[in-house]
Amino acid sequence: MSGHRQVARRGAVAAMGVGLMAVAFATISRADDAPPLLKDRTLVAWATLGDRQQRGGGVFGLTDPSERFDSITFGEITPGKWMPGSDFFRRTPQDQSGWPEETAGPDERLQLAIVHQGHQSRLYRNGALLASYDFKDEQTYGEDVAVTIGLRILSSAADGEGAGFFHGTVTEARLYDRPLDAATIARLEPGGDRDGGPPPLGRWVFRDGRAVETTGRFPYVKLHGGARVEGDRLVLNGEDASLVGRRRRPPTPVASPIHFRPEVGRLADTIPFYHDGKYHVFYLRALSKVPWEHIVSTDLVHWTVLPTALKSDGPADGPDGLHMFTGSVVQGGGKFHIFYTGWNDRNPAGQEFLRHATSTDLIRWTKDPKFVFGPDGVLYPNGRRRDFRDPYVWWNDEDKAFWMVFCSTGKTGVATSPDLAAWTLRPPLVSDYKDMGTPECPDLFRIGDRYYLIMSPTGTASTHARSSGALRGPYLDPVSPALDTRILYAAKRMFDGRRHVLVGWLRDLAGGRDDGAEQWGGTMCVPRELSAGPEGQLHSRPVPEALERYGKTALSLLDRPPGAGEGWSYSGPALVADPAAGRHATIDSEAPDHYLLRATVQVDPHAELALTFRAQPQESGGYHLVLRPASQEAEIRGPGFRYARRIRLDASRPIAVTAFVQGTIIECFIDDAYSFSCRAYDYPRGRLRIGASGGPAKVLDLAVKTAGN
């Protein structure tokens, strides 16, 4: 598992009871040059409670693109009690000992309300005050707010996905742009247009088999999962059913010829496995209960979706009761084996155990309910919330045994087995992770006479590679241990008999903004070939199958394309700049929105060269890949981010640059060795700009190609 995230708590499904809840929060303020902001507000929902044992289900709420939310929630902190749910409980008191438990029967309708007014919140039931308290972190919502019914928090990855599905029914829901008092709330009735209340900002009703927003302010309404309308109410199953309402339809993502992403949810940790001419990638999908999904390809660019490999199917408080987290696939004993992490923070024995499943065809998997492998409390800590996950298993021919490396607190653990059934814990690898957090998602392999250890330390939020001359270590960092920027995470590789192929996930950023909060999961990166570099460095380059997808030349230096700028001129086939001291030479040309760039440049040891993708009229606008031979550093930067690290740059010879500029993703490769990736949300289009300063620079060749032939 990588990048722990807060997840839903859900209980079993039982008989239905009924309730109405209202939440009052803040006011809509309007500025002449700004979208409306929802401050003091009231949310109201008439709902039936299907199961008083359920935990954390959201009846009606608001979520912004950064996954900040407020929701009428049942039983998240204290079983059986209503509460105002919020992101990381910022507007939710943890001590609810004085709040009454719900006693409603299956046919009893309740009226519930939460009012946020300034920094105060009030919780009502049938017009009577249940709780009143103050909070510090006021939340304001804008035009991009999403309304959810049946879901506590909406994931920014996809409509209808998130955490906290509610089991019950909803008859009506209303959003007010002001705080309502107890008397006004008590007068409200579902279906009542003359109940004495002010006009709502949004109102959702259910009739004729459809969900309808009656004010027209939230025209986008969509049911997800098992949500269905029966009579005058929305039926919610507590598993995957929800309604999402918005002011605008979400944008349609650009289809990529080289990237895979699931239609719903995010692609998270990848578990690659090569067999019989096919590249299999199992992956975690960022859903409320994380499963193992499965795709397969023969060329690393065209992917076929196969049935889900593993899903949560155990007791609610057992190791398989919540998430199926990272592991590995190995062949042995005439079968295929998955070793995975059963993650469940409700498991009293511990939140992480290693688990086992088998298959004869890589498609249909059978779990072994008796295999529960955990720490011993001696070599590896055995506290309830200890780290013990992400097993990678392979046959060690030198030891004549199967080896497993796994993630433990501050170390890479080891276990061995003669038969994949009985495992013995061994001392961890010698690899120092001081100030790096927990090294997640380990992968261990050999190239030539060196061993390489890939892992993703939580403290760096990126994937690293170390090497050693011995299997047990010590594993030491090369000059550039990170395999990419922090946009790539939990990357692992497979061997196809001639090359090691790495895949991982390029993380989404909240709100589709370049300065958005980092999310767990996103889109699979371009597959990359790994090779051994000098001094223990692990190099990576895009697989040629991805390069071959771009066959239409849109721009070539051979054609001497026209450009705007100063300080550059042609010298034979090359583009040359020799800026005066303190000056900056720039030239830019038109470029497609999505393309592959391949260039070869020569940079003076004291010069700095920048390639800017989707360059804007203002010089800082766009995404800048910068080479600095003098400091042996490169970086990629854009609005709100800068990813820089040390690399080896030899200014005595030409430097090759490859860059995929595709949709919201940019992946750059320097000298087929160092990868620099970023998200590119803010600027969907722009020009291609080349800049130089501090000394002479040459562009020896350059071509821009688009997908197709």
C-alpha positions, 0 to 999 in steps of 0.5 A, spaced: 500 500 500 502 507 498 500 513 501 495 512 506 489 515 505 483 516 510 477 511 508 470 510 509 467 506 515 461 502 513 457 497 516 453 491 514 446 492 511 440 491 515 433 493 515 431 500 513 429 506 518 427 513 516 430 520 517 430 527 515 436 531 516 438 538 515 445 542 515 445 549 516 452 552 514 453 559 511 451 565 506 452 566 498 457 572 497 458 575 491 463 579 488 463 583 481 469 579 479 469 573 483 464 567 483 459 566 488 462 563 495 458 559 499 459 561 506 454 560 512 449 555 509 444 550 511 443 543 508 437 539 509 435 532 507 429 527 509 432 520 509 430 513 512 436 510 516 437 503 513 441 500 518 443 503 525 450 499 525 452 502 519 459 507 520 460 513 516 455 514 511 453 520 508 446 522 507 447 529 504 453 533 503 458 538 499 465 536 497 470 541 493 475 539 488 480 538 494 476 533 497 474 538 503 467 536 505 461 537 510 456 532 510 450 529 514 453 523 517 451 517 521 456 513 526 463 515 523 466 517 530 461 514 535 456 508 533 449 510 532 449 517 532 448 523 527 454 528 526 456 533 522 462 530 518 468 534 515 475 533 512 479 530 517 474 532 523 476 540 522 469 542 523 467 536 527 468 535 535 471 528 537 467 528 543 460 526 542 459 523 549 453 527 550 450 526 544 443 522 544 443 515 540 438 514 534 432 510 536 428 511 529 425 504 527 425 502 520 419 506 518 420 512 522 422 519 518 426 524 522 428 531 521 435 532 522 439 539 521 446 541 521 447 549 521 454 552 520 454 559 522 460 563 522 465 559 526 459 555 530 455 549 528 448 546 530 445 540 530 438 539 530 433 533 530 426 534 528 427 541 529 430 540 536 437 542 538 442 536 539 448 539 539 452 546 538 459 547 538 464 552 535 470 550 530 476 554 527 477 552 520 471 555 516 470 552 509 467 556 503 465 553 497 465 556 490 462 554 483 466 548 483 462 545 489 459 538 488 453 536 492 452 528 494 447 524 496 448 517 499 456 519 500 460 522 505 466 525 501 466 525 493 473 523 490 476 528 485 478 522 481 471 520 479 463 522 480 460 517 484 466 514 488 469 516 495 468 514 502 462 513 506 456 510 502 449 511 506 444 505 507 437 508 507 433 512 503 432 520 501 426 523 500 428 530 499 434 534 500 435 542 500 441 547 500 440 553 503 445 559 502 443 562 509 443 559 517 436 557 518 433 557 526 430 551 529 423 554 528 424 554 520 427 548 520 421 545 524 416 547 519 420 544 513 416 539 510 418 534 504 414 536 497 412 543 501 413 549 497 409 553 502 412 551 508 414 558 510 422 557 509 426 561 504 427 559 497 433 554 497 439 555 493 438 547 491 433 542 491 433 535 489 426 531 489 425 524 486 419 522 482 417 518 475 423 514 476 428 520 476 432 525 480 430 532 479 434 539 481 428 544 481 431 550 482 436 549 475 442 552 479 445 545 479 443 542 472 448 536 472 445 530 476 447 523 476 446 517 479 451 512 480 452 505 482 446 501 485 442 508 486 435 508 484 428 512 484 422 508 487 416 512 488 418 519 491 425 517 494 432 515 492 434 508 495 441 507 497 444 501 498 450 503 502 455 500 498 456 504 491 450 508 490 450 515 490 447 522 487 452 527 485 449 534 483 454 540 480 453 547 477 457 544 471 458 538 467 465 535 469 470 536 463 471 530 459 478 527 459 483 527 453 484 520 451 491 518 451 495 514 446 500 512 451 497 512 458 492 507 461 487 510 466 480 506 469 474 509 467 472 510 474 477 511 480 484 512 480 489 507 478 494 506 484 500 502 486 501 497 480 503 490 480 507 488 474 508 481 471 510 478 465 508 471 462 508 468 456 509 474 451 504 478 455 505 484 460 500 483 466 499 489 470 495 488 476 493 495 480 490 498 486 484 502 484 482 508 489 475 506 491 472 506 497 474 499 498 480 498 494 480 492 489 486 489 485 484 490 478 487 487 472 489 489 465 494 486 460 497 488 453 502 485 448 505 491 446 505 496 453 500 501 449 494 497 448 491 494 454 485 490 455 481 490 462 480 483 465 476 481 471 477 484 478 483 479 481 481 481 488 476 484 492 474 485 499 470 479 501 471 478 508 468 479 515 468 487 516 473 486 522 477 481 518 484 482 514 480 482 508 474 486 510 476 493 507 482 494 502 486 489 498 493 493 498 499 492 494 503 485 493 506 481 488 505 475 483 510 469 482 509 463 479 511 456 483 508 449 484 505 449 477 500 455 479 500 463 480 501 466 486 499 473 489 501 475 495 498 481 498 496 486 504 489 485 507 489 492 510 483 493 515 483 498 521 478 495 524 481 488 525 483 488 532 489 483 531 492 489 527 491 493 521 496 490 516 497 482 514 500 479 508 495 474 505 495 469 499 491 467 493 492 462 487 490 461 480 491 457 474 490 462 469 492 469 472 485 471 471 480 467 476 483 467 483 482 463 490 484 466 496 487 462 502 483 463 508 488 460 513 494 464 510 495 470 515 502 472 515 504 478 520 510 480 524 513 477 530 514 482 535 522 481 535 525 482 528 519 487 526 514 491 531 507 488 532 503 493 534 496 494 532 498 499 527 505 497 525 507 497 518 507 490 515 505 490 508 507 490 500 510 483 499 514 482 493 516 475 492 521 471 487 525 465 487 532 466 489 536 461 485 542 462 489 539 460 496 534 455 493 528 458 496 523 463 495 524 470 498 520 475 500 521 483 501 516 487 505 515 494 508 516 494 515 517 501 519 523 504 517 526 498 514 525 493 508 523 486 511 525 479 509 522 472 509 524 466 506 520 459 504 521 453 501 514 452 498 510 459 498 506 456 504 511 456 510 514 462 511 520 464 516 522 471 518 529 474 517 533 480 519 531 486 514 536 488 509 541 493 510 538 499 508 538 506 512 531 510 511 533 515 516 528 521 515 525 518 509 519 514 513 517 507 511 519 504 504 513 502 501 512 497 495 519 494 495 522 491 488 528 487 488 532 485 482 539 484 479 542 487 473 549 484 472 553 483 478 549 488 482 542 488 486 537 494 485 532 495 490 526 500 488 522 502 494 517 509 495 519 512 502 513 515 505 517 521 507 519 523 500 513 521 496 517 519 490 520 512 488 527 511 489 532 506 487 539 503 491 544 498 489 548 493 492 554 488 490 550 483 495 543 481 496 543 483 503 546 490 502 548 495 504 544 498 499 546 505 498 544 511 494 547 513 487 547 521 485 540 521 483 536 516 487 529 518 485 527 515 479 522 521 477 519 527 481 514 526 486 509 525 481 511 518 480 509 513 485 509 506 487 513 504 481 515 497 480 518 493 474 517 486 470 522 482 466 520 480 459 526 476 458 530 481 455 529 488 459 526 490 465 520 494 464 517 499 470 510 502 471 507 506 476 502 511 477 502 519 476 498 522 481 492 526 480 492 533 483 486 536 487 481 540 483 485 539 476 490 544 478 497 545 478 498 547 485 492 542 487 493 537 493 497 531 491 492 525 491 493 517 492 493 514 485 492 517 478 494 515 471 499 509 469 506 512 467 509 511 460 512 504 461 520 505 462 526 500 460 531 500 466 538 499 465 544 499 469 548 506 469 555 508 472 556 508 480 550 504 482 545 509 478 539 506 475 537 509 468 530 509 465 527 511 458 521 510 455 519 503 451 520 504 444 513 502 443 510 508 446 515 512 441 512 509 435 505 511 437 507 518 434 508 518 427 506 525 424 511 530 424 508 537 426 515 541 427 522 539 425 528 543 425 530 541 418 525 545 416 527 551 419 521 553 422 519 560 423 519 563 430 519 569 435 524 571 439 531 574 440 538 571 440 537 565 436 540 564 429 541 558 424 548 555 423 548 550 418 542 545 421 543 547 428 539 553 432 545 557 436 544 562 441 550 566 444 547 570 449 551 576 452 552 577 459 546 578 463 541 577 457 537 571 455 536 568 448 529 565 447 525 563 441 518 560 440 514 556 435 507 554 434 506 547 437 500 542 437 496 541 444 499 534 445 505 531 442 512 527 443 518 532 442 525 529 441 531 534 441 539 533 442 542 540 445 549 542 446 550 546 452 556 550 455 558 548 462 556 555 465 550 555 461 542 554 462 538 551 457 530 551 458 525 547 454 518 550 455 512 546 453 505 550 452 509 556 453 504 562 455 505 570 453 508 571 460 515 568 460 513 564 467 507 561 464 508 554 461 512 548 464 519 549 464 524 543 463 531 546 465 538 543 464 544 546 469 550 543 467 554 547 472 550 545 478 549 538 475 542 539 476 535 539 472 528 541 474 521 541 471 517 547 474 510 550 473 505 554 476 505 552 484 511 547 483 518 546 482 521 539 482 529 539 482 534 534 483 542 532 482 543 528 475 549 527 471 550 532 465 556 531 461 557 538 457 562 535 453 557 532 449 550 532 446 544 531 451 538 528 448 531 530 451 525 526 450 518 529 452 511 526 452 506 532 452 499 529 453 493 531 456 494 533 463 501 529 463 508 531 461 514 526 462 521 528 460 527 523 459 534 526 459 539 522 456 535 516 456 537 516 464 533 521 468 526 522 468 522 528 470 514 528 470 509 533 472 502 534 471 499 540 466 492 542 468 493 549 468 495 550 461 492 545 456 495 549 450 501 553 448 507 554 444 514 551 444 519 555 447 527 554 447 531 559 452 538 560 454 542 564 458 549 564 461 553 562 455 552 558 448 547 553 447 545 549 441 539 545 438 542 540 434 536 537 432 529 537 434 522 534 432 515 534 434 510 529 432 503 527 434 500 521 434 498 517 428 502 515 422 
